[in-house]
């Protein structure tokens, strides 16, 4: 799992299944005035987490 903010990026241990783009999972979570959008891109074989300010 990749956790990215404006000035930081963290790699966390969580993978998708291998293969082409099979699944996109969007999870909107509010925490500390931020919206977390989780997108599973199997084409890169891991989770990408994009943080969008609320």
VEXDORO-241926 format. One record per residue: residue number from 1; residue in one letter; x negated, y, z of N, C-alpha, C, O in turn. Coordinates in pm, 1 decimal, always signed. Layout:
BEGIN
+-----+--------+----------+----------+----------+----------+----------+----------+----------+----------+----------+----------+----------+----------+
| num | residu |       nx |       ny |       nz |      cax |      cay |      caz |       cx |       cy |       cz |       ox |       oy |       oz |
+-----+--------+----------+----------+----------+----------+----------+----------+----------+----------+----------+----------+----------+----------+
| NUM |      A |        X |        Y |        Z |        X |        Y |        Z |        X |        Y |        Z |        X |        Y |        Z |
...
+-----+--------+----------+----------+----------+----------+----------+----------+----------+----------+----------+----------+----------+----------+
***
This chain:
BEGIN
+-----+--------+----------+----------+----------+----------+----------+----------+----------+----------+----------+----------+----------+----------+
| num | residu |       nx |       ny |       nz |      cax |      cay |      caz |       cx |       cy |       cz |       ox |       oy |       oz |
+-----+--------+----------+----------+----------+----------+----------+----------+----------+----------+----------+----------+----------+----------+
|   1 |      X |    -84.7 |   -118.8 |     +0.0 |     +0.0 |     +0.0 |     +0.0 |    -88.4 |   +123.9 |     +0.0 |   -187.1 |   +131.7 |    +73.1 |
|   2 |      X |    -52.2 |   +217.6 |    -80.9 |   -124.0 |   +343.6 |    -86.0 |    -38.5 |   +451.5 |    -22.4 |    +75.7 |   +474.1 |    -62.5 |
|   3 |      X |    -95.0 |   +517.6 |    +77.2 |    -24.9 |   +625.6 |   +145.3 |    -98.3 |   +754.6 |   +113.6 |   -214.1 |   +770.7 |   +152.2 |
|   4 |      X |    -33.2 |   +846.7 |    +44.2 |   -100.4 |   +968.2 |     -0.1 |    -26.8 |  +1091.8 |    +48.8 |    +96.2 |  +1097.5 |    +47.7 |
|   5 |      X |   -104.3 |  +1190.4 |    +91.6 |    -49.9 |  +1321.3 |   +123.5 |   -125.5 |  +1424.3 |    +39.8 |   -199.2 |  +1387.0 |    -51.6 |
|   6 |      X |   -108.5 |  +1552.2 |    +69.3 |   -173.4 |  +1654.8 |    -11.8 |   -325.3 |  +1641.9 |    -10.2 |   -390.3 |  +1663.3 |   -112.5 |
|   7 |      X |   -381.7 |  +1607.4 |   +103.8 |   -527.2 |  +1605.7 |   +115.1 |   -582.9 |  +1473.7 |   +166.2 |   -702.1 |  +1464.8 |   +195.4 |
|   8 |      X |   -498.9 |  +1370.5 |   +177.8 |   -545.3 |  +1243.5 |   +231.2 |   -482.8 |  +1127.8 |   +154.8 |   -373.0 |  +1139.2 |   +100.2 |
|   9 |      X |   -554.6 |  +1016.5 |   +152.1 |   -501.8 |   +894.4 |    +91.8 |   -547.2 |   +775.7 |   +174.7 |   -664.5 |   +766.2 |   +211.1 |
|  10 |      X |   -455.5 |   +685.4 |   +204.7 |   -486.4 |   +567.8 |   +284.8 |   -444.9 |   +442.9 |   +208.6 |   -340.7 |   +441.0 |   +143.1 |
|  11 |      X |   -526.6 |   +339.0 |   +217.5 |   -491.9 |   +211.3 |   +157.1 |   -447.4 |   +117.9 |   +267.9 |   -523.6 |    +89.5 |   +360.3 |
|  12 |      X |   -323.0 |    +69.5 |   +258.7 |   -269.0 |    -20.7 |   +359.1 |   -250.0 |   -158.2 |   +298.2 |   -240.0 |   -171.9 |   +176.3 |
|  13 |      X |   -245.0 |   -259.8 |   +382.5 |   -240.8 |   -397.6 |   +333.1 |    -97.8 |   -443.8 |   +309.4 |    -33.8 |   -500.7 |   +397.8 |
|  14 |      X |    -48.6 |   -418.3 |   +187.8 |    +82.1 |   -470.5 |   +147.5 |    +87.1 |   -470.3 |     -4.2 |    +68.4 |   -365.8 |    -66.5 |
|  15 |      X |   +111.8 |   -585.1 |    -64.2 |   +106.1 |   -598.4 |   -209.6 |   +240.4 |   -639.2 |   -267.3 |   +324.0 |   -699.4 |   -199.8 |
|  16 |      X |   +258.8 |   -604.7 |   -393.9 |   +372.6 |   -653.9 |   -469.9 |   +331.4 |   -783.1 |   -539.0 |   +215.0 |   -822.9 |   -535.0 |
|  17 |      X |   +427.2 |   -846.9 |   -601.5 |   +394.3 |   -962.6 |   -683.1 |   +324.2 |   -916.1 |   -810.0 |   +348.0 |   -805.2 |   -857.9 |
|  18 |      X |   +237.6 |  -1001.6 |   -864.1 |   +164.6 |   -965.0 |   -985.3 |   +255.8 |   -970.5 |  -1106.7 |   +362.9 |  -1031.1 |  -1102.2 |
|  19 |      X |   +212.8 |   -906.6 |  -1215.7 |   +291.9 |   -906.9 |  -1338.1 |   +319.2 |   -766.6 |  -1387.1 |   +259.9 |   -670.5 |  -1338.0 |
|  20 |      X |   +408.7 |   -754.1 |  -1483.5 |   +445.2 |   -623.1 |  -1535.1 |   +543.4 |   -556.0 |  -1439.1 |   +572.4 |   -608.3 |  -1331.5 |
|  21 |      X |   +593.1 |   -441.2 |  -1479.1 |   +684.6 |   -365.3 |  -1392.8 |   +815.4 |   -441.0 |  -1377.6 |   +901.2 |   -437.0 |  -1465.8 |
|  22 |      X |   +829.9 |   -509.9 |  -1265.6 |   +945.9 |   -596.3 |  -1243.4 |  +1045.4 |   -530.8 |  -1149.6 |  +1166.5 |   -544.1 |  -1167.2 |
|  23 |      X |   +994.8 |   -460.8 |  -1050.9 |  +1082.9 |   -410.8 |   -946.2 |  +1041.7 |   -270.8 |   -904.4 |   +923.0 |   -242.0 |   -889.4 |
|  24 |      X |  +1139.0 |   -185.1 |   -885.8 |  +1114.1 |    -53.4 |   -828.5 |  +1201.5 |    -39.6 |   -705.3 |  +1324.2 |    -39.5 |   -714.6 |
|  25 |      X |  +1138.7 |    -28.1 |   -591.9 |  +1212.7 |    -16.0 |   -467.7 |  +1195.7 |   +125.2 |   -413.2 |  +1084.6 |   +169.3 |   -383.8 |
|  26 |      X |  +1307.2 |   +194.5 |   -400.6 |  +1302.8 |   +329.9 |   -349.1 |  +1359.6 |   +332.5 |   -207.4 |  +1475.4 |   +296.5 |   -185.8 |
|  27 |      X |  +1280.6 |   +373.8 |   -114.1 |  +1327.5 |   +385.2 |    +23.1 |  +1307.8 |   +529.3 |    +69.0 |  +1194.7 |   +576.1 |    +82.5 |
|  28 |      X |  +1416.1 |   +597.4 |    +92.2 |  +1409.0 |   +736.0 |   +137.3 |  +1417.4 |   +740.4 |   +289.4 |  +1518.3 |   +701.2 |   +348.0 |
|  29 |      X |  +1313.1 |   +787.4 |   +351.2 |  +1308.4 |   +795.1 |   +496.7 |  +1272.6 |   +936.7 |   +537.8 |  +1180.3 |   +997.3 |   +483.4 |
|  30 |      X |  +1346.5 |   +988.1 |   +633.9 |  +1313.3 |  +1119.9 |   +686.3 |  +1231.2 |  +1105.1 |   +813.1 |  +1272.6 |  +1037.8 |   +907.5 |
|  31 |      X |  +1115.8 |  +1167.5 |   +814.7 |  +1030.8 |  +1164.7 |   +933.1 |   +946.6 |  +1291.7 |   +933.9 |   +871.2 |  +1317.4 |   +840.0 |
|  32 |      X |   +959.2 |  +1368.6 |  +1037.0 |   +885.0 |  +1492.9 |  +1052.8 |   +901.6 |  +1583.8 |   +931.3 |   +803.7 |  +1634.7 |   +876.6 |
|  33 |      X |  +1026.9 |  +1603.6 |   +889.8 |  +1062.1 |  +1692.6 |   +779.3 |  +1000.1 |  +1652.4 |   +646.9 |   +973.9 |  +1738.0 |   +562.4 |
|  34 |      X |   +976.1 |  +1522.5 |   +627.4 |   +924.2 |  +1474.0 |   +500.3 |  +1010.8 |  +1359.5 |   +449.1 |  +1068.6 |  +1284.3 |   +527.6 |
|  35 |      X |  +1019.2 |  +1347.4 |   +319.4 |  +1093.9 |  +1238.7 |   +257.9 |   +993.9 |  +1141.5 |   +196.8 |   +909.7 |  +1179.6 |   +115.4 |
|  36 |      X |  +1004.5 |  +1015.0 |   +237.6 |   +912.9 |   +913.3 |   +188.6 |   +982.7 |   +831.8 |    +80.0 |  +1089.9 |   +776.0 |   +103.1 |
|  37 |      X |   +923.1 |   +825.3 |    -35.7 |   +978.4 |   +747.7 |   -145.7 |   +883.9 |   +631.7 |   -173.8 |   +770.5 |   +651.7 |   -217.3 |
|  38 |      X |   +931.3 |   +511.1 |   -148.8 |   +848.5 |   +392.9 |   -171.4 |   +881.3 |   +334.0 |   -308.4 |   +996.6 |   +301.7 |   -337.2 |
|  39 |      X |   +780.5 |   +320.7 |   -390.8 |   +799.1 |   +267.6 |   -524.7 |   +708.4 |   +147.3 |   -542.1 |   +587.0 |   +156.7 |   -524.0 |
|  40 |      X |   +767.5 |    +35.0 |   -576.9 |   +689.8 |    -85.9 |   -600.0 |   +657.6 |    -97.2 |   -748.1 |   +746.9 |   -120.6 |   -829.6 |
|  41 |      X |   +531.4 |    -80.8 |   -783.3 |   +488.9 |    -93.0 |   -921.8 |   +400.6 |   -215.8 |   -934.6 |   +283.3 |   -212.8 |   -897.2 |
|  42 |      X |   +456.5 |   -323.6 |   -987.4 |   +380.3 |   -447.6 |   -995.6 |   +272.6 |   -441.0 |  -1103.4 |   +182.4 |   -524.8 |  -1106.5 |
|  43 |      X |   +281.6 |   -343.0 |  -1190.4 |   +180.8 |   -329.7 |  -1295.7 |    +44.9 |   -295.6 |  -1235.9 |    -58.1 |   -326.5 |  -1295.8 |
|  44 |      X |    +42.9 |   -232.4 |  -1118.9 |    -82.2 |   -204.4 |  -1050.5 |    -99.7 |   -294.0 |   -929.1 |   -197.6 |   -281.6 |   -855.5 |
|  45 |      X |     -5.3 |   -383.7 |   -908.5 |    -14.2 |   -487.2 |   -805.9 |    -28.2 |   -432.6 |   -664.8 |    -96.0 |   -493.4 |   -581.9 |
|  46 |      X |    +33.8 |   -320.6 |   -636.1 |    +47.2 |   -277.7 |   -497.1 |   +153.0 |   -168.7 |   -484.5 |   +205.0 |   -117.9 |   -583.8 |
|  47 |      X |   +183.1 |   -134.5 |   -360.5 |   +284.7 |    -33.6 |   -335.1 |   +223.7 |   +105.8 |   -343.8 |   +114.0 |   +130.8 |   -293.9 |
|  48 |      X |   +296.2 |   +194.2 |   -407.2 |   +257.5 |   +334.0 |   -407.6 |   +360.0 |   +411.3 |   -326.4 |   +480.2 |   +399.1 |   -350.0 |
|  49 |      X |   +314.0 |   +489.7 |   -232.3 |   +404.5 |   +570.2 |   -150.8 |   +378.4 |   +716.4 |   -181.6 |   +268.8 |   +767.6 |   -159.1 |
|  50 |      X |   +480.4 |   +782.4 |   -233.4 |   +468.4 |   +923.0 |   -265.0 |   +544.1 |  +1004.5 |   -161.5 |   +660.0 |   +975.8 |   -131.6 |
|  51 |      X |   +479.2 |  +1104.9 |   -107.6 |   +542.9 |  +1189.4 |     -6.7 |   +591.1 |  +1317.8 |    -73.2 |   +513.3 |  +1390.9 |   -134.6 |
|  52 |      X |   +719.7 |  +1343.5 |    -59.7 |   +779.3 |  +1464.8 |   -114.7 |   +834.4 |  +1546.8 |     +1.4 |   +912.5 |  +1496.5 |    +82.1 |
|  53 |      X |   +794.0 |  +1671.8 |     +9.2 |   +840.8 |  +1755.1 |   +120.0 |   +990.4 |  +1776.7 |   +109.7 |  +1044.0 |  +1799.8 |     +1.3 |
|  54 |      X |  +1057.8 |  +1768.9 |   +225.0 |  +1204.0 |  +1778.8 |   +227.0 |  +1247.8 |  +1923.4 |   +213.8 |  +1367.6 |  +1951.9 |   +213.4 |
+-----+--------+----------+----------+----------+----------+----------+----------+----------+----------+----------+----------+----------+----------+
***
